Amino acid sequence: MSCSLLSDCQYLLLSHVRDSCFNKYWKGRKQLVWAHNLQGIRRIRQGNESRGDHGRPVPPASRF
């Protein structure tokens, strides 16, 4: 009885730790991906504006 109780508690604790770590990890990943996408969209928009009709790639200095 006490053995199974202990393992149940350990299992609950482990699963709780695992879930909280997993959630933190995924929140971080989502924020990273979101920031990356936002940066990419902004860069594309800026590139299109500064490129004009020439279609030449923008030099790195004019990106910022």
SULNORDA-V234978 format. One record per residue. N is the residue number from 1. RES is the residue in one letter. PHI is phi as a letter, one per 20 degrees, with the letter a starting at -180 (none if undefined). OMEGA is omega in whole degrees, -180 to 180 (* if undefined). D_CENTER is the distance of its C-alpha to the mean C-alpha in whole Angstrom. Layout:
BEGIN
n:N res:RES phi:PHI omega:OMEGA d_center:D_CENTER
n:N res:RES phi:PHI omega:OMEGA d_center:D_CENTER
END
This chain:
BEGIN
n:1 res:M phi:none omega:-178 d_center:44
n:2 res:S phi:f omega:179 d_center:43
n:3 res:C phi:f omega:-178 d_center:41
n:4 res:S phi:f omega:179 d_center:39
n:5 res:L phi:f omega:180 d_center:38
n:6 res:L phi:f omega:-177 d_center:37
n:7 res:S phi:f omega:176 d_center:35
n:8 res:D phi:f omega:179 d_center:33
n:9 res:C phi:f omega:179 d_center:32
n:10 res:Q phi:f omega:-179 d_center:31
n:11 res:Y phi:f omega:179 d_center:29
n:12 res:L phi:f omega:-179 d_center:28
n:13 res:L phi:f omega:-179 d_center:27
n:14 res:L phi:f omega:-178 d_center:25
n:15 res:S phi:f omega:178 d_center:23
n:16 res:H phi:f omega:179 d_center:22
n:17 res:V phi:f omega:-178 d_center:21
n:18 res:R phi:f omega:-179 d_center:19
n:19 res:D phi:f omega:-178 d_center:17
n:20 res:S phi:f omega:178 d_center:16
n:21 res:C phi:f omega:-179 d_center:15
n:22 res:F phi:f omega:-180 d_center:13
n:23 res:N phi:f omega:179 d_center:12
n:24 res:K phi:g omega:-179 d_center:11
n:25 res:Y phi:f omega:-176 d_center:9
n:26 res:W phi:f omega:176 d_center:7
n:27 res:K phi:f omega:179 d_center:7
n:28 res:G phi:f omega:-180 d_center:5
n:29 res:R phi:f omega:-179 d_center:3
n:30 res:K phi:f omega:180 d_center:3
n:31 res:Q phi:f omega:179 d_center:4
n:32 res:L phi:f omega:-179 d_center:3
n:33 res:V phi:f omega:-180 d_center:4
n:34 res:W phi:f omega:180 d_center:6
n:35 res:A phi:f omega:-179 d_center:7
n:36 res:H phi:f omega:178 d_center:8
n:37 res:N phi:f omega:-179 d_center:10
n:38 res:L phi:f omega:179 d_center:11
n:39 res:Q phi:f omega:-179 d_center:13
n:40 res:G phi:f omega:180 d_center:14
n:41 res:I phi:f omega:-179 d_center:16
n:42 res:R phi:f omega:-178 d_center:17
n:43 res:R phi:f omega:180 d_center:18
n:44 res:I phi:f omega:-179 d_center:20
n:45 res:R phi:f omega:179 d_center:22
n:46 res:Q phi:f omega:-179 d_center:23
n:47 res:G phi:f omega:-180 d_center:24
n:48 res:N phi:f omega:-179 d_center:26
n:49 res:E phi:f omega:-174 d_center:28
n:50 res:S phi:f omega:179 d_center:29
n:51 res:R phi:f omega:-177 d_center:30
n:52 res:G phi:m omega:-178 d_center:32
n:53 res:D phi:e omega:-174 d_center:34
n:54 res:H phi:f omega:-179 d_center:34
n:55 res:G phi:m omega:178 d_center:31
n:56 res:R phi:e omega:175 d_center:31
n:57 res:P phi:f omega:-177 d_center:28
n:58 res:V phi:e omega:173 d_center:27
n:59 res:P phi:f omega:-173 d_center:28
n:60 res:P phi:g omega:-175 d_center:25
n:61 res:A phi:f omega:-175 d_center:27
n:62 res:S phi:e omega:-178 d_center:27
n:63 res:R phi:f omega:-169 d_center:23
n:64 res:F phi:e omega:* d_center:23
END
